[in-house]
């Protein structure tokens, strides 16, 4: 730890039978001259007065003074006490808990300030009710209070339990510095702020999903239950290559809909997202029809040519046309003679796909940056593994007996990297991966099963849509 992180670490005791189920930890005390000397040696590096007093007379520095100085420097992150423990047997845990209480700074007690909290965990109760775990930064929340929840408005707190000493107790309120479980916040999600957002909790960033899993029920009858379960647990990326344009004109060709739609799709700068523009007069047809086209463009581009969402594109409506409202002599509306929003929603996917085919798209895949620490003598098998996983690797950095490898690897290979790394590094390798960028997929673009009526197959699409909507004139 001193070699990889910081030399300002001090072992807070001694360990016997390390790495076995019989491992034990003995906390160091002032009676242990060796422990006291090591502790003072680390502390004196940040306190000249302590160093001078110890050099003049070792006995002048008391054990209580050393503990006070250790707590003060720990709270300023100048030194870092190291405790040992076993999650299997619990050895050392008691000493660790005592060290946390003694050495780490306590949260400021601002119970009278404005309510400020953050949701850090969400779970479901026996009746499937949502329970939000919150950390209180300031203020006091009481049962029946209606705090602001994120950007979703005020929500009523219907129950509170406060975590204390390994259990949770029903309470009428939860205050600054405490951890609480709240009932009633049905819209709560991980990371939501409650009340006034806290500066220390700000700046959270949840990276966009880069992997996808398809979950299907074993029994078709359980689809609704599966959807509910996945909701409780609550997104590959193509871009246009060039510009493409297409149009479908009412009463011409094989257009069965009472609508005219022309679209031009062209690439936008990376990260710009989707932009819809009008290349026709705003009053050329009812606003509801224009909105129907815009909304359907967004939906159609979610699956593009290969089943992946198309991003960073400018879509311009270049042609429009509709059949004005027609009525019979007795005043009843004749749908067969008049355009509806449904005509535009059904026609637009065909125009979108024709424009995309003309311009073409390129499928991109997410790439993660990685940092691997491993024993230097395992470098060769690690490099071989990374080559098989299509990774690009920078020159390794050798640090004594350890080695640091950095580079990029396709997101689809990250799971295999994490699975195989222990095998090639004797279990001593560690990996840190995070999303970095998108890069073009080499070879044939991967496809994903579509969930729409597949406007790429015009005949099949029209059969499905016309059957659903009723045959238009």
C-alpha positions in Angstrom: 0.0 0.0 0.0 2.9 2.4 0.8 4.4 1.6 -2.6 1.2 2.0 -4.7 -0.7 4.7 -2.8 1.2 6.8 -0.2 4.1 6.2 2.3 2.0 7.9 5.0 0.3 4.7 6.2 0.7 3.0 9.5 -0.4 -0.6 10.5 -2.6 -0.3 13.6 -1.5 -3.6 15.0 -0.1 -7.0 14.1 -1.5 -10.0 12.2 -0.9 -13.7 12.7 -1.6 -16.5 10.3 -2.4 -14.1 7.5 -4.4 -15.6 4.6 -6.0 -18.4 6.7 -9.3 -18.9 8.5 -7.4 -18.7 11.8 -6.0 -15.2 11.0 -6.2 -12.8 13.9 -5.5 -9.1 14.5 -4.1 -7.6 17.7 -4.5 -3.9 18.0 -1.4 -2.0 18.8 -1.2 -0.1 22.2 1.1 2.4 23.8 2.7 -0.4 25.8 4.1 -1.8 22.5 7.3 0.2 22.1 7.8 -0.9 18.5 4.2 0.2 17.5 4.6 3.5 19.3 7.9 4.2 17.5 6.4 3.4 14.1 3.4 5.6 14.7 5.4 8.6 15.9 7.7 8.2 13.0 4.8 8.7 10.5 3.2 11.4 12.6 6.4 13.4 13.1 6.7 13.9 9.3 3.8 16.3 9.5 4.4 17.9 13.0 7.8 19.4 13.8 6.9 20.0 17.4 6.1 16.3 17.9 9.4 15.4 16.3 11.4 17.7 18.5 9.7 16.5 21.7 10.3 12.9 20.8 14.0 13.5 19.8 14.6 15.4 23.1 12.9 12.8 25.3 11.1 9.8 24.1 9.2 9.5 27.4 7.9 13.1 27.0 5.4 12.0 24.4 2.5 10.2 26.0 0.3 7.6 24.4 -2.8 9.8 24.7 -0.9 12.7 22.9 0.0 10.3 20.1 -3.6 9.1 19.8 -4.9 12.7 19.6 -2.3 13.6 17.0 -3.2 10.5 15.0 -6.9 11.4 15.0 -6.1 15.0 14.0 -3.8 14.0 11.1 -6.2 11.3 10.0 -9.1 13.8 9.7 -6.9 16.0 7.6 -5.9 13.0 5.4 -2.2 13.5 6.2 -1.8 9.9 7.5 -3.8 6.8 6.8 -4.3 4.2 9.6 -4.5 0.6 8.2 -6.7 -2.0 10.1 -6.7 -5.7 9.2 -9.8 -7.9 9.3 -11.6 -10.9 7.9 -15.1 -10.8 6.4 -15.2 -14.6 6.9 -14.6 -14.8 10.6 -15.1 -11.2 11.7 -11.6 -11.0 13.2 -10.5 -7.3 13.5 -14.0 -5.9 12.8 -14.4 -4.6 16.4 -11.1 -2.7 16.2 -12.0 -1.3 12.8 -15.4 0.0 14.1 -13.7 1.6 17.1 -11.1 3.2 14.8 -13.8 4.7 12.6 -15.5 6.3 15.6 -12.3 7.6 17.1 -10.3 8.7 14.0 -12.7 9.9 11.3 -14.5 13.3 11.4 -18.1 13.2 12.5 -20.8 14.8 10.2 -21.7 18.3 11.2 -24.9 18.5 13.2 -27.1 21.0 11.3 -30.5 19.7 12.3 -32.0 23.2 12.2 -30.9 24.0 8.7 -32.8 23.4 5.5 -33.6 19.8 4.6 -30.8 18.4 2.4 -30.4 14.7 1.8 -29.5 12.2 -0.9 -30.9 8.8 -1.9 -28.1 6.2 -2.0 -30.1 3.0 -2.1 -33.6 1.9 -3.1 -35.3 -1.4 -2.1 -38.8 -3.0 -1.9 -40.6 -4.0 1.2 -42.8 -7.0 1.8 -45.8 -5.4 0.2 -43.5 -4.3 -2.8 -43.6 -0.7 -1.5 -40.5 1.4 -2.3 -38.1 2.2 0.5 -35.5 4.9 0.0 -32.3 4.9 2.0 -31.1 8.5 2.5 -28.2 10.3 4.1 -29.2 13.5 5.9 -26.7 16.3 5.3 -28.8 19.0 7.1 -32.2 19.7 8.5 -34.8 17.3 9.9 -37.3 15.2 8.0 -40.5 14.2 9.8 -43.4 11.8 9.0 -46.0 13.6 6.9 -43.4 16.2 5.6 -43.6 16.9 1.9 -40.0 17.5 0.8 -38.9 18.2 -2.8 -37.7 15.0 -4.5 -35.3 15.6 -7.3 -37.1 17.5 -10.1 -40.3 15.5 -9.6 -42.1 17.8 -7.1 -43.0 17.3 -3.4 -43.7 13.9 -2.0 -45.2 12.9 1.3 -43.1 10.9 3.8 -45.3 8.2 5.3 -42.8 6.4 7.5 -39.3 6.7 8.9 -36.8 4.2 10.4 -33.3 5.4 11.5 -30.3 3.2 11.2 -28.3 2.9 14.5 -25.9 0.4 15.8 -26.6 -2.3 13.2 -30.4 -2.1 13.4 -33.1 0.3 12.4 -35.6 1.9 14.7 -39.0 3.4 13.9 -38.8 7.2 14.5 -40.9 10.2 14.0 -38.0 12.1 12.3 -34.5 11.7 10.9 -31.9 14.5 11.3 -28.6 15.7 10.0 -25.8 13.2 10.3 -28.1 10.2 10.4 -29.0 7.5 7.9 -32.8 6.9 7.4 -35.2 4.6 5.6 -38.1 6.6 4.1 -41.5 5.3 3.0 -43.8 7.2 0.7 -41.3 8.4 -1.9 -42.7 6.2 -4.7 -40.7 8.1 -7.4 -37.4 8.0 -5.6 -34.4 6.8 -7.7 -30.7 6.3 -6.9 -28.9 9.7 -6.6 -32.0 11.8 -6.2 -31.6 14.9 -3.9 -34.2 15.5 -1.3 -34.8 19.1 -0.4 -31.9 21.4 -1.1 -29.2 19.6 -3.2 -26.0 19.3 -1.1 -22.7 20.5 -2.6 -20.8 17.5 -1.3 -23.3 15.2 -3.1 -23.3 17.2 -6.3 -21.5 16.3 -9.5 -22.7 12.7 -9.7 -22.5 11.3 -13.1 -24.0 7.9 -14.1 -22.3 6.9 -17.3 -24.5 5.9 -20.2 -25.1 2.1 -20.4 -22.8 0.4 -22.9 -24.0 -3.2 -22.6 -27.4 -4.7 -23.2 -29.1 -7.8 -21.8 -32.3 -9.3 -23.2 -34.5 -10.9 -20.5 -37.4 -13.1 -21.4 -39.8 -15.0 -19.1 -39.7 -18.8 -19.0 -43.5 -18.7 -19.2 -45.1 -16.3 -21.6 -47.9 -15.7 -19.1 -45.3 -14.0 -16.8 -44.4 -11.2 -19.1 -46.3 -8.6 -17.1 -44.7 -9.8 -13.8 -41.3 -9.7 -15.5 -41.8 -6.2 -16.7 -42.7 -5.1 -13.1 -39.6 -6.7 -11.7 -37.3 -5.1 -14.3 -39.0 -1.8 -13.7 -38.0 -2.2 -10.0 -34.4 -2.7 -10.9 -34.6 0.5 -12.6 -30.0 2.0 -22.6 -24.4 0.0 -29.7 -25.0 3.5 -31.3 -24.9 4.1 -35.2 -24.4 7.5 -36.8 -25.3 8.7 -40.4 -22.5 8.4 -42.9 -23.8 11.1 -45.3 -26.9 12.9 -46.3 -29.9 11.0 -47.6 -33.3 12.2 -48.7 -36.7 10.5 -49.5 -40.3 11.5 -50.0 -43.7 9.8 -50.2 -46.4 11.8 -52.0 -50.1 11.5 -51.5 -52.0 9.8 -54.3 -48.7 8.8 -56.1 -47.0 5.5 -56.4 -47.6 2.9 -53.7 -48.4 5.4 -50.9 -51.7 4.3 -49.4 -51.9 7.1 -46.8 -53.5 10.6 -47.1 -50.2 12.3 -46.4 -47.1 13.7 -48.1 -43.8 13.6 -46.2 -40.3 14.4 -47.4 -37.3 14.2 -45.2 -33.6 14.8 -45.5 -31.3 13.2 -42.9 -27.7 14.3 -42.6 -24.9 13.7 -40.0 -24.4 16.1 -37.1 -21.3 16.6 -35.0 -20.5 13.9 -32.5 -22.5 14.4 -29.3 -24.9 16.9 -30.9 -27.9 14.5 -30.6 -31.0 14.6 -32.8 -32.4 17.9 -34.3 -35.6 18.2 -36.2 -35.9 21.2 -38.6 -38.7 22.5 -40.9 -37.8 23.1 -44.5 -41.5 23.8 -45.3 -43.7 26.7 -44.2 -45.1 26.3 -40.7 -48.6 26.9 -42.0 -48.4 24.5 -44.9 -50.4 22.0 -42.9 -51.9 21.7 -39.4 -49.4 21.8 -36.5 -50.7 18.5 -35.2 -49.6 16.7 -38.4 -46.1 18.3 -38.2 -45.8 17.2 -34.6 -46.8 13.7 -35.6 -44.0 13.6 -38.2 -41.4 14.9 -35.7 -42.4 12.5 -32.9 -42.4 9.5 -35.4 -39.0 10.5 -36.7 -37.6 10.2 -33.2 -39.2 6.8 -32.6 -38.1 5.5 -36.0 -34.5 6.5 -35.5 -34.4 4.4 -32.3 -33.9 1.3 -34.4 -32.3 2.7 -37.6 -31.2 0.3 -40.3 -29.7 -2.3 -38.0 -31.8 -2.2 -34.9 -29.6 0.3 -33.1 -30.5 3.9 -32.3 -29.3 6.5 -34.8 -27.7 9.4 -33.0 -26.2 12.8 -33.9 -28.4 13.6 -36.9 -30.2 16.6 -38.4 -33.6 15.7 -39.9 -35.3 18.3 -42.1 -38.9 18.1 -43.3 -38.6 19.0 -47.0 -42.1 18.2 -48.3 -45.6 18.2 -46.7 -49.1 17.7 -47.9 -52.5 16.6 -46.6 -56.1 16.2 -47.5 -58.3 18.8 -45.8 -61.2 17.7 -43.5 -64.1 16.4 -45.6 -67.6 15.9 -44.4 -70.8 14.3 -45.8 -73.8 16.4 -46.5 -75.3 15.5 -43.1 -72.1 16.8 -41.4 -70.4 13.6 -40.4 -66.6 13.4 -40.7 -65.3 11.2 -43.5 -62.0 9.7 -42.5 -61.5 8.0 -45.9 -61.4 11.5 -47.5 -59.5 13.4 -44.8 -55.9 13.2 -43.5 -55.4 12.3 -39.8 -52.3 12.3 -37.6 -52.3 8.5 -38.0 -51.6 8.8 -41.7 -48.4 10.8 -40.9 -47.4 8.4 -38.1 -47.8 5.4 -40.4 -46.0 7.0 -43.4 -43.0 8.6 -41.8 -41.1 5.4 -40.9 -41.0 4.4 -44.6 -39.6 7.8 -45.5 -37.0 7.7 -42.7 -35.7 4.3 -43.7 -35.5 5.3 -47.4 -33.5 8.3 -46.5 -31.2 6.3 -44.2 -30.6 3.7 -46.9 -29.6 6.5 -49.3 -27.2 8.2 -46.9 -26.0 5.0 -45.1 -25.1 4.6 -41.5 -22.1 3.3 -39.7 -22.5 1.3 -36.5 -20.3 2.3 -33.5 -19.5 0.3 -30.5 -18.6 1.6 -27.0 -15.0 1.4 -25.9 -13.8 1.4 -22.3 -10.5 2.7 -21.0 -8.8 0.3 -18.6 -6.0 0.3 -16.0 -4.6 -3.0 -14.9 -2.2 -3.6 -12.0 -0.5 -7.0 -12.1 2.7 -8.8 -11.1 5.5 -7.9 -13.5 6.2 -11.6 -14.2 2.6 -12.1 -15.5 2.9 -9.3 -18.2 3.3 -11.7 -21.1 0.1 -13.7 -20.6 -1.8 -10.5 -19.8 -0.7 -8.9 -23.1 -1.7 -12.1 -24.9 -5.2 -12.0 -23.3 -5.6 -8.3 -24.2 -4.7 -9.0 -27.8 -7.4 -11.7 -28.0 -9.9 -9.2 -26.7 -9.1 -6.6 -29.4 -7.6 -4.2 -26.9 -5.1 -1.5 -27.7 -2.4 -1.2 -25.0 0.1 1.6 -24.2 3.7 0.8 -23.2 3.7 -0.9 -19.8 5.0 0.9 -16.7 7.1 -1.3 -14.5 7.1 -0.5 -10.7 9.4 -2.9 -9.0 7.6 -6.2 -8.8 4.4 -4.8 -10.2 3.3 -3.6 -13.6 0.7 -1.0 -14.8 -1.1 -1.5 -18.1 -3.4 1.1 -19.6 -5.3 1.2 -22.9 -8.8 0.7 -24.5 -10.9 -2.4 -25.0 -14.3 -2.9 -26.6 -17.1 -2.8 -24.0 -18.3 -6.2 -25.2 -15.0 -7.7 -24.0 -14.9 -6.1 -20.6 -16.7 -8.9 -18.8 -14.4 -11.5 -20.3 -11.4 -9.4 -19.3 -12.5 -9.3 -15.7 -13.3 -13.0 -15.7 -9.9 -14.1 -17.2 -7.6 -11.7 -15.5 -7.3 -13.6 -12.2 -6.4 -16.7 -14.1 -3.4 -15.1 -15.9 -2.2 -13.1 -12.8 -2.5 -15.7 -10.1 -5.4 -13.8 -8.7 -3.2 -10.7 -8.0 -4.3 -8.6 -10.9 -6.8 -5.7 -10.5 -8.8 -4.0 -13.2 -10.4 -0.6 -13.4 -12.6 0.1 -16.4 -14.8 3.0 -17.4 -16.6 4.2 -20.6 -14.3 6.2 -22.9 -15.8 6.7 -26.4 -17.5 5.1 -29.4 -15.5 3.7 -32.3 -16.7 2.3 -35.7 -17.4 -1.5 -35.7 -15.0 -3.3 -38.1 -16.5 -5.8 -40.6 -20.3 -6.4 -41.1 -22.4 -4.3 -38.7 -24.1 -6.2 -35.9 -27.9 -6.3 -36.0 -30.5 -6.4 -33.3 -34.0 -7.8 -33.4 -36.5 -5.0 -34.1 -39.5 -4.2 -32.0 -41.4 -2.1 -34.6 -43.3 -3.3 -37.8 -40.0 -3.2 -39.7 -40.5 -0.4 -42.3 -37.4 -1.8 -44.1 -39.7 -4.5 -45.5 -42.3 -2.2 -47.2 -44.7 -5.0 -48.2 -44.8 -6.6 -44.8 -44.9 -3.2 -43.0 -48.0 -2.0 -45.1 -49.8 -5.3 -44.5 -49.3 -4.9 -40.7 -50.1 -1.2 -40.5 -53.0 -1.1 -42.9 -54.6 -4.1 -41.1 -54.2 -2.4 -37.8 -55.4 1.1 -38.8 -58.1 0.0 -41.3 -57.8 0.3 -45.1 -57.4 3.9 -46.1 -58.9 5.1 -49.4 
